[in-house]
């Protein structure tokens, strides 16, 4: 899944926002019972690579992806496992991520 959000913060400004907010961006959604564990992030140039395990009750699944920051856009690529679709449709996940990122970049 790919989400791209435009911004006017410049590369360094947007990168700082992404870095400062990374943990918040991938927190479990309140009230959903989703817990995020084993969170890891690493910057290589203007791209942050991340991974974590999402847990919900007895179910857990690893997730990984990247956030690329350019002068005008932030692009998030996430590898969503197919089974996740049974719990939350991809479009709902996409809309939630886009809303959070837009809020951080305004």
C-alpha positions in Angstrom: 0.0 0.0 0.0 1.3 3.4 -0.9 0.2 6.8 0.5 1.6 10.1 -0.8 0.9 13.4 1.0 2.2 16.7 -0.4 3.6 19.3 2.0 5.2 22.8 2.0 7.7 22.2 4.8 10.8 21.5 2.6 12.7 18.3 2.8 14.5 18.9 6.1 11.3 20.3 7.8 9.2 17.3 6.7 12.0 14.9 7.6 12.1 16.3 11.1 8.3 16.0 11.5 8.4 12.4 10.3 11.3 11.5 12.6 9.8 13.2 15.6 6.4 11.7 15.0 7.3 8.2 13.7 6.4 6.4 16.9 3.0 8.2 17.0 2.3 7.4 13.4 2.5 3.7 13.9 0.8 3.4 17.3 -2.2 1.2 17.6 -5.4 3.0 17.1 -7.2 3.7 20.4 -10.2 1.5 21.1 -9.2 -1.1 18.5 -7.2 -3.4 20.7 -4.2 -3.3 18.4 -0.9 -3.2 20.1 2.4 -2.3 18.4 5.5 -4.2 19.6 9.1 -4.6 18.4 9.1 -1.3 16.7 12.3 -0.4 14.7 13.2 2.5 12.5 16.4 3.5 10.6 17.1 6.4 8.3 19.1 5.9 5.1 19.4 9.3 3.4 15.9 10.7 3.0 14.1 7.4 3.5 13.1 5.9 6.9 12.7 2.2 6.9 10.5 0.8 9.7 9.2 -2.5 11.0 7.0 -3.6 13.9 4.7 -6.4 14.9 1.0 -5.6 15.2 -0.9 -7.7 17.9 -4.6 -8.0 18.4 -5.6 -10.7 20.9 -4.0 -14.0 19.9 -3.3 -12.7 16.4 0.0 -11.0 15.5 1.7 -10.1 12.2 4.9 -8.4 11.2 4.7 -5.2 9.2 7.4 -3.3 7.4 7.7 -0.4 5.1 9.4 2.9 4.4 8.7 6.7 4.4 10.4 8.7 1.7 10.7 12.4 2.2 11.1 14.8 -0.8 11.0 18.5 -1.1 7.3 18.4 -1.7 6.0 15.0 -0.8 6.0 12.3 1.9 5.4 8.8 0.5 4.7 5.9 2.8 5.0 2.4 1.5 3.7 -0.4 3.8 3.6 -4.1 3.0 0.2 -5.2 4.4 -0.4 -8.9 4.9 -3.5 -10.2 3.2 -5.0 -11.5 6.5 -5.1 -7.9 7.8 -7.8 -7.2 5.3 -10.2 -9.4 7.3 -9.8 -7.1 10.3 -9.6 -3.7 8.5 -10.0 -3.0 4.8 -6.9 -1.5 3.1 -8.8 1.7 2.1 -9.6 2.3 5.8 -6.0 1.8 6.7 -4.9 4.1 3.8 -7.4 6.8 4.8 -6.3 6.7 8.4 -2.6 7.0 7.6 -3.2 9.8 5.1 -5.3 11.7 7.7 -2.6 11.4 10.4 0.2 12.4 8.1 -1.7 15.4 6.7 -2.4 16.5 10.3 1.3 16.3 11.2 2.4 18.2 8.1 0.0 21.2 8.4 
